[in-house]
């Protein structure tokens, strides 16, 4: 692979949609400036001050944004696809494998990333919500989804294939969502130990050491609620599931 240009990833100081990309750059040894944006006003790197600066926040005024040399790329799925192609991963896979990577990424963002975020915010958004019942409904749906992902990745031979190639964005996203699910709902409620393929992909992911190093080096909430507030909410989520 040829030398990459200067890369900057700009996103809020949260795991959210950018964390898999942080893992990807770390696991692949690709130099990247990880620019974390504060949601509170004050300073040039705060969201309220920069949100109208299209050079920094992209054409749709939202994050993440990737600066790759002189190119600015917005929208999470577009950034993922761009890096997959630009950094040579697409060429390492067959047409069928590339389709599978795209399908897994789409499914994880729509069916796992969004429900996790919604669970952490739902009580603030929906006045009068029966939050304990909502949490139990969400984890029930997520466990059903994980069973289907387990079946699909086993059929695709994902674990074996992952050992024979460098960590790719789909691998990073899968690991992040498995980790986030356990972080938010508790491993005992997620039931990863009943899903051998996913359990193996989580515990034996080729990039796992790099992923964990990123997490440890900069602890951050899953969403933009802030670490203290999110920790309190997670404690209540787990208590509802244990009741």
C-alpha positions as a Python dict, from the first residue, in 0.01 Angstrom:
ca = {
    (1, 'X'): (0, 0, 0),
    (2, 'X'): (133, 346, -91),
    (3, 'X'): (196, 605, 178),
    (4, 'X'): (-126, 767, 301),
    (5, 'X'): (-174, 1144, 312),
    (6, 'X'): (-240, 1335, 633),
    (7, 'X'): (-560, 1203, 795),
    (8, 'X'): (-781, 1372, 1054),
    (9, 'X'): (-1092, 1212, 1201),
    (10, 'X'): (-1322, 1465, 1369),
    (11, 'X'): (-1596, 1347, 1603),
    (12, 'X'): (-1742, 1418, 1944),
    (13, 'X'): (-1564, 1305, 2259),
    (14, 'X'): (-1765, 984, 2265),
    (15, 'X'): (-1738, 635, 2123),
    (16, 'X'): (-2042, 655, 1897),
    (17, 'X'): (-1996, 628, 1523),
    (18, 'X'): (-1624, 707, 1517),
    (19, 'X'): (-1489, 450, 1762),
    (20, 'X'): (-1458, 168, 1503),
    (21, 'X'): (-1254, 403, 1284),
    (22, 'X'): (-1026, 484, 1576),
    (23, 'X'): (-975, 110, 1624),
    (24, 'X'): (-913, 64, 1253),
    (25, 'X'): (-636, 323, 1231),
    (26, 'X'): (-474, 193, 1551),
    (27, 'X'): (-487, -174, 1451),
    (28, 'X'): (-350, -101, 1106),
    (29, 'X'): (-77, 136, 1224),
    (30, 'X'): (-213, 422, 1013),
    (31, 'X'): (-127, 770, 1139),
    (32, 'X'): (-441, 970, 1212),
    (33, 'X'): (-520, 1280, 1414),
    (34, 'X'): (-812, 1190, 1639),
    (35, 'X'): (-980, 1527, 1690),
    (36, 'X'): (-1243, 1504, 1965),
    (37, 'X'): (-1505, 1777, 1979),
    (38, 'X'): (-1666, 1901, 2300),
    (39, 'X'): (-2044, 1936, 2303),
    (40, 'X'): (-2030, 2222, 2550),
    (41, 'X'): (-1959, 2580, 2447),
    (42, 'X'): (-1617, 2731, 2498),
    (43, 'X'): (-1307, 2715, 2281),
    (44, 'X'): (-1236, 2665, 1913),
    (45, 'X'): (-1282, 2287, 1938),
    (46, 'X'): (-1633, 2302, 2082),
    (47, 'X'): (-1934, 2203, 1875),
    (48, 'X'): (-2140, 2522, 1926),
    (49, 'X'): (-1851, 2730, 1792),
    (50, 'X'): (-1770, 2512, 1493),
    (51, 'X'): (-2106, 2381, 1375),
    (52, 'X'): (-2143, 2644, 1100),
    (53, 'X'): (-1786, 2600, 975),
    (54, 'X'): (-1844, 2379, 670),
    (55, 'X'): (-1472, 2322, 622),
    (56, 'X'): (-1468, 2142, 955),
    (57, 'X'): (-1816, 1987, 981),
    (58, 'X'): (-1877, 1894, 617),
    (59, 'X'): (-2163, 1968, 379),
    (60, 'X'): (-2437, 1851, 617),
    (61, 'X'): (-2304, 2017, 935),
    (62, 'X'): (-2263, 1701, 1140),
    (63, 'X'): (-1995, 1458, 1252),
    (64, 'X'): (-1800, 1240, 1192),
    (65, 'X'): (-1598, 1404, 920),
    (66, 'X'): (-1280, 1261, 771),
    (67, 'X'): (-1009, 1477, 616),
    (68, 'X'): (-798, 1259, 389),
    (69, 'X'): (-530, 1475, 234),
    (70, 'X'): (-716, 1751, 53),
    (71, 'X'): (-1045, 1558, 49),
    (72, 'X'): (-1325, 1600, 302),
    (73, 'X'): (-1558, 1302, 344),
    (74, 'X'): (-1879, 1315, 545),
    (75, 'X'): (-2138, 1053, 652),
    (76, 'X'): (-2035, 744, 846),
    (77, 'X'): (-2117, 479, 588),
    (78, 'X'): (-1951, 681, 312),
    (79, 'X'): (-1636, 727, 523),
    (80, 'X'): (-1628, 352, 589),
    (81, 'X'): (-1667, 266, 220),
    (82, 'X'): (-1407, 524, 117),
    (83, 'X'): (-1142, 389, 356),
    (84, 'X'): (-1223, 28, 267),
    (85, 'X'): (-1153, 108, -96),
    (86, 'X'): (-878, 369, -61),
    (87, 'X'): (-663, 171, 183),
    (88, 'X'): (-670, -147, -23),
    (89, 'X'): (-911, -367, 172),
    (90, 'X'): (-1160, -395, -112),
    (91, 'X'): (-891, -541, -336),
    (92, 'X'): (-809, -810, -78),
    (93, 'X'): (-1164, -950, -84),
    (94, 'X'): (-1379, -1116, -347),
    (95, 'X'): (-1695, -948, -474),
    (96, 'X'): (-1902, -1172, -247),
    (97, 'X'): (-1686, -1094, 55),
    (98, 'X'): (-1708, -720, -10),
    (99, 'X'): (-2087, -744, -25),
    (100, 'X'): (-2089, -934, 303),
    (101, 'X'): (-1876, -669, 471),
    (102, 'X'): (-2111, -396, 349),
    (103, 'X'): (-2419, -587, 463),
    (104, 'X'): (-2276, -650, 810),
    (105, 'X'): (-2182, -284, 852),
    (106, 'X'): (-2529, -169, 747),
    (107, 'X'): (-2701, -418, 978),
    (108, 'X'): (-2487, -325, 1279),
    (109, 'X'): (-2543, 49, 1239),
    (110, 'X'): (-2917, 17, 1189),
    (111, 'X'): (-2993, -265, 1431),
    (112, 'X'): (-2734, -234, 1710),
    (113, 'X'): (-2574, 112, 1716),
    (114, 'X'): (-2908, 294, 1700),
    (115, 'X'): (-3087, 89, 1971),
    (116, 'X'): (-2793, 127, 2210),
    (117, 'X'): (-2795, 503, 2166),
    (118, 'X'): (-3174, 524, 2191),
    (119, 'X'): (-3173, 323, 2514),
    (120, 'X'): (-2927, 564, 2672),
    (121, 'X'): (-3132, 868, 2566),
    (122, 'X'): (-3492, 738, 2570),
    (123, 'X'): (-3586, 846, 2922),
    (124, 'X'): (-3484, 1205, 2845),
    (125, 'X'): (-3659, 1212, 2508),
    (126, 'X'): (-3991, 1045, 2587),
    (127, 'X'): (-4171, 1197, 2884),
    (128, 'X'): (-4363, 939, 3085),
    (129, 'X'): (-4187, 643, 2925),
    (130, 'X'): (-4198, 316, 3122),
    (131, 'X'): (-3820, 300, 3108),
    (132, 'X'): (-3769, -40, 3277),
    (133, 'X'): (-4013, -202, 3033),
    (134, 'X'): (-3847, -23, 2742),
    (135, 'X'): (-3502, -150, 2845),
    (136, 'X'): (-3627, -508, 2871),
    (137, 'X'): (-3792, -486, 2529),
    (138, 'X'): (-3473, -351, 2370),
    (139, 'X'): (-3246, -621, 2513),
    (140, 'X'): (-3494, -886, 2402),
    (141, 'X'): (-3484, -759, 2044),
    (142, 'X'): (-3106, -726, 2053),
    (143, 'X'): (-3057, -1081, 2174),
    (144, 'X'): (-3276, -1206, 1889),
    (145, 'X'): (-3072, -1002, 1644),
    (146, 'X'): (-2744, -1135, 1783),
    (147, 'X'): (-2869, -1490, 1731),
    (148, 'X'): (-2931, -1412, 1363),
    (149, 'X'): (-2590, -1246, 1324),
    (150, 'X'): (-2434, -1549, 1493),
    (151, 'X'): (-2595, -1782, 1238),
    (152, 'X'): (-2498, -1565, 943),
    (153, 'X'): (-2133, -1515, 1040),
    (154, 'X'): (-2097, -1886, 1115),
    (155, 'X'): (-2231, -1966, 768),
    (156, 'X'): (-1994, -1713, 614),
    (157, 'X'): (-1692, -1852, 800),
    (158, 'X'): (-1614, -1505, 932),
    (159, 'X'): (-1393, -1609, 1223),
    (160, 'X'): (-1161, -1815, 1003),
    (161, 'X'): (-1147, -1546, 735),
    (162, 'X'): (-1068, -1275, 992),
    (163, 'X'): (-753, -1458, 1100),
    (164, 'X'): (-623, -1456, 744),
    (165, 'X'): (-644, -1083, 674),
    (166, 'X'): (-574, -752, 845),
    (167, 'X'): (-851, -610, 1066),
    (168, 'X'): (-1106, -435, 848),
    (169, 'X'): (-1372, -180, 931),
    (170, 'X'): (-1648, -442, 958),
    (171, 'X'): (-1435, -631, 1212),
    (172, 'X'): (-1375, -314, 1413),
    (173, 'X'): (-1744, -222, 1411),
    (174, 'X'): (-1850, -572, 1515),
    (175, 'X'): (-1606, -575, 1808),
    (176, 'X'): (-1712, -227, 1920),
    (177, 'X'): (-2081, -316, 1923),
    (178, 'X'): (-2024, -643, 2108),
    (179, 'X'): (-1821, -449, 2364),
    (180, 'X'): (-2075, -166, 2388),
    (181, 'X'): (-2363, -409, 2436),
    (182, 'X'): (-2188, -572, 2729),
    (183, 'X'): (-2081, -235, 2868),
    (184, 'X'): (-2435, -96, 2864),
    (185, 'X'): (-2653, -399, 2940),
    (186, 'X'): (-2406, -625, 3124),
    (187, 'X'): (-2247, -937, 2977),
    (188, 'X'): (-2482, -1162, 3175),
    (189, 'X'): (-2782, -1007, 2999),
    (190, 'X'): (-2631, -996, 2650),
    (191, 'X'): (-2558, -1371, 2658),
    (192, 'X'): (-2252, -1370, 2437),
    (193, 'X'): (-2137, -1693, 2601),
    (194, 'X'): (-2427, -1873, 2429),
    (195, 'X'): (-2313, -1753, 2085),
    (196, 'X'): (-1985, -1933, 2006),
    (197, 'X'): (-1902, -1755, 1681),
    (198, 'X'): (-1961, -1405, 1819),
    (199, 'X'): (-1791, -1493, 2146),
    (200, 'X'): (-1485, -1608, 1956),
    (201, 'X'): (-1485, -1300, 1733),
    (202, 'X'): (-1496, -1080, 2042),
    (203, 'X'): (-1232, -1261, 2248),
    (204, 'X'): (-995, -1352, 1963),
    (205, 'X'): (-1029, -1059, 1723),
    (206, 'X'): (-691, -998, 1555),
    (207, 'X'): (-707, -628, 1645),
    (208, 'X'): (-838, -675, 1999),
    (209, 'X'): (-518, -559, 2174),
    (210, 'X'): (-517, -236, 1970),
    (211, 'X'): (-890, -184, 2030),
    (212, 'X'): (-852, -223, 2406),
    (213, 'X'): (-555, 14, 2406),
    (214, 'X'): (-765, 283, 2235),
    (215, 'X'): (-1040, 235, 2493),
    (216, 'X'): (-800, 251, 2785),
    (217, 'X'): (-606, 551, 2656),
    (218, 'X'): (-912, 774, 2631),
    (219, 'X'): (-1216, 661, 2832),
    (220, 'X'): (-1529, 807, 2676),
    (221, 'X'): (-1905, 759, 2698),
    (222, 'X'): (-2086, 565, 2428),
    (223, 'X'): (-2298, 870, 2346),
    (224, 'X'): (-2263, 1243, 2403),
    (225, 'X'): (-2436, 1241, 2741),
    (226, 'X'): (-2111, 1261, 2931),
    (227, 'X'): (-1928, 995, 3128),
    (228, 'X'): (-2085, 1061, 3470),
    (229, 'X'): (-2444, 1082, 3344),
    (230, 'X'): (-2406, 777, 3123),
    (231, 'X'): (-2252, 573, 3405),
    (232, 'X'): (-2554, 649, 3623),
    (233, 'X'): (-2796, 549, 3346),
    (234, 'X'): (-2609, 226, 3277),
    (235, 'X'): (-2631, 137, 3644),
    (236, 'X'): (-3009, 174, 3631),
    (237, 'X'): (-3036, -22, 3305),
    (238, 'X'): (-2854, -314, 3461),
    (239, 'X'): (-3064, -298, 3776),
    (240, 'X'): (-3386, -315, 3572),
    (241, 'X'): (-3261, -623, 3389),
    (242, 'X'): (-3153, -789, 3714),
    (243, 'X'): (-3490, -731, 3882),
}
